[in-house]
Amino acid sequence: MDELRLRPLRPADGPGFAAWGLDRRFCEVAGWRLDRSLAGHEAHWRWVIAEPKADHLRLAAVLGEEVVGYVDFAGSEVGWRELGYVVGPSARWGRGVGGAVARAGVEYGFGVLALREIRAEALDANVASVRILQSLGMTETGRGEDDSFLGEPSFYRRFRLSKASADGTYARVHKLAGGV
Ligand SMILES: CC(C)(COP(=O)(O)OP(=O)(O)OC[C@H]1O[C@@H](n2cnc3c(N)ncnc32)[C@H](O)[C@@H]1OP(=O)(O)O)[C@@H](O)C(=O)NCCC(=O)NCCS
């Protein structure tokens, strides 16, 4: 896979994100509205990109030349943010992109935002998302709110990763790979 990088959103990204709104499977899993027209999605994204919220940083995930997803850092507390990650359209799922996007988010959070802790939640029924958080070496810290996933009842599972434990995991992986 090409290297995946994160960068600020650009106005030109809007139509690409908006097009995911026509992908029914994507909308159902991601929790996007199903009743919005393409023009409605485009207007929504114009607004999201033009008027970012102070407590919600969203970055485009770019693979090669293509925008394949985005990462969210939500919150305004000192030292930690809540990580979110999305890959679109659904035809891209199941090929390791989601894991790479989330990993890039963790690296950005600790390396660029200098966070001490990254938190995340995944619905229990969203197996790929839970798997991603486990693969990042996150610690499960408890049960969050009830919600539904694809029309079935589910509940959020809460996870956390501290910079110290992420550094430790990286060092172990690096050592196993023969690094110093
Ligand atoms: C969740 C999401 C990011 C996953 O993206 P993806 O590109 O399919 O993820 P990956 O291909 O990297 O798969 C991640 C892991 O889940 C597993 N997986 C993927 N789809 C799966 C499925 N349908 N059932 C079971 N496991 C699955 C993969 O095997 C992989 O596990 P591994 O690392 O042990 O091999 C994507 O479905 C998405 O954008 N969903 C909408 C938004 C969302 O739910 N975000 C998460 C909450 S913020």
The ligand as an SDF file (V2000), in Angstrom:
LIG
                    3D

 48 50  0  0  0  0  0  0  0  0999 V2000
  -14.6450    1.1390   10.3260 C   0  0  0  0  0  0  0  0  0  0  0  0
  -13.9140    1.3920    9.0020 C   0  0  0  0  0  0  0  0  0  0  0  0
  -13.0020    2.6110    9.1440 C   0  0  0  0  0  0  0  0  0  0  0  0
  -13.0830    0.1410    8.6650 C   0  0  0  0  0  0  0  0  0  0  0  0
  -12.3800    0.4100    7.4760 O   0  0  0  0  0  0  0  0  0  0  0  0
  -11.6910   -0.7710    6.6280 P   0  0  0  0  0  0  0  0  0  0  0  0
  -10.8880   -0.1230    5.5720 O   0  0  0  0  0  0  0  0  0  0  0  0
  -12.7090   -1.7670    6.2390 O   0  0  0  0  0  0  0  0  0  0  0  0
  -10.7440   -1.3980    7.7620 O   0  0  0  0  0  0  0  0  0  0  0  0
   -9.5930   -2.5020    7.5470 P   0  0  0  0  0  0  0  0  0  0  0  0
   -9.7210   -3.1140    6.1960 O   0  0  0  0  0  0  0  0  0  0  0  0
   -8.3100   -1.8730    7.9240 O   0  0  0  0  0  0  0  0  0  0  0  0
  -10.0120   -3.6140    8.6210 O   0  0  0  0  0  0  0  0  0  0  0  0
   -9.7690   -3.4100    9.9910 C   0  0  0  0  0  0  0  0  0  0  0  0
   -9.8740   -4.7410   10.7190 C   0  0  0  0  0  0  0  0  0  0  0  0
  -11.2410   -5.1560   10.7410 O   0  0  0  0  0  0  0  0  0  0  0  0
  -11.3730   -6.4030   10.1060 C   0  0  0  0  0  0  0  0  0  0  0  0
  -12.6210   -6.3020    9.3410 N   0  0  0  0  0  0  0  0  0  0  0  0
  -12.8880   -5.4630    8.3260 C   0  0  0  0  0  0  0  0  0  0  0  0
  -14.1660   -5.6180    7.9330 N   0  0  0  0  0  0  0  0  0  0  0  0
  -14.6820   -6.5870    8.7280 C   0  0  0  0  0  0  0  0  0  0  0  0
  -15.9490   -7.1960    8.8100 C   0  0  0  0  0  0  0  0  0  0  0  0
  -16.9630   -6.8330    8.0230 N   0  0  0  0  0  0  0  0  0  0  0  0
  -16.1420   -8.1550    9.7590 N   0  0  0  0  0  0  0  0  0  0  0  0
  -15.1420   -8.5330   10.5680 C   0  0  0  0  0  0  0  0  0  0  0  0
  -13.9030   -7.9710   10.5400 N   0  0  0  0  0  0  0  0  0  0  0  0
  -13.6900   -7.0180    9.6280 C   0  0  0  0  0  0  0  0  0  0  0  0
  -10.1590   -6.5490    9.2190 C   0  0  0  0  0  0  0  0  0  0  0  0
   -9.8430   -7.8980    8.9660 O   0  0  0  0  0  0  0  0  0  0  0  0
   -9.1220   -5.8680   10.0420 C   0  0  0  0  0  0  0  0  0  0  0  0
   -8.6920   -6.7210   11.0910 O   0  0  0  0  0  0  0  0  0  0  0  0
   -7.1690   -7.2310   11.1550 P   0  0  0  0  0  0  0  0  0  0  0  0
   -6.3490   -5.9710   11.3550 O   0  0  0  0  0  0  0  0  0  0  0  0
   -7.1690   -8.1400   12.3090 O   0  0  0  0  0  0  0  0  0  0  0  0
   -6.9100   -7.8610    9.8250 O   0  0  0  0  0  0  0  0  0  0  0  0
  -14.9350    1.6120    7.8370 C   0  0  0  0  0  0  0  0  0  0  0  0
  -15.8450    0.5330    7.8020 O   0  0  0  0  0  0  0  0  0  0  0  0
  -15.7220    2.8920    7.9720 C   0  0  0  0  0  0  0  0  0  0  0  0
  -15.2750    3.9570    7.5400 O   0  0  0  0  0  0  0  0  0  0  0  0
  -16.9160    2.7980    8.5720 N   0  0  0  0  0  0  0  0  0  0  0  0
  -17.7560    4.0010    8.7600 C   0  0  0  0  0  0  0  0  0  0  0  0
  -17.2170    4.9050    9.8490 C   0  0  0  0  0  0  0  0  0  0  0  0
  -16.9300    4.1670   11.1400 C   0  0  0  0  0  0  0  0  0  0  0  0
  -17.6180    3.2350   11.5090 O   0  0  0  0  0  0  0  0  0  0  0  0
  -15.8790    4.6280   11.8260 N   0  0  0  0  0  0  0  0  0  0  0  0
  -15.4740    4.0410   13.0940 C   0  0  0  0  0  0  0  0  0  0  0  0
  -16.0070    4.7710   14.2640 C   0  0  0  0  0  0  0  0  0  0  0  0
  -15.2980    6.3970   14.4510 S   0  0  0  0  0  0  0  0  0  0  0  0
  1  2  1  0
  2  3  1  0
  2  4  1  0
  2 36  1  0
  4  5  1  0
  5  6  1  0
  6  7  2  0
  6  8  1  0
  6  9  1  0
  9 10  1  0
 10 11  2  0
 10 12  1  0
 10 13  1  0
 13 14  1  0
 14 15  1  0
 15 16  1  0
 15 30  1  0
 16 17  1  0
 17 18  1  0
 17 28  1  0
 18 19  1  0
 18 27  1  0
 19 20  2  0
 20 21  1  0
 21 22  1  0
 21 27  2  0
 22 23  1  0
 22 24  2  0
 24 25  1  0
 25 26  2  0
 26 27  1  0
 28 29  1  0
 28 30  1  0
 30 31  1  0
 31 32  1  0
 32 33  2  0
 32 34  1  0
 32 35  1  0
 36 37  1  0
 36 38  1  0
 38 39  2  0
 38 40  1  0
 40 41  1  0
 41 42  1  0
 42 43  1  0
 43 44  2  0
 43 45  1  0
 45 46  1  0
 46 47  1  0
 47 48  1  0
M  END
$$$$
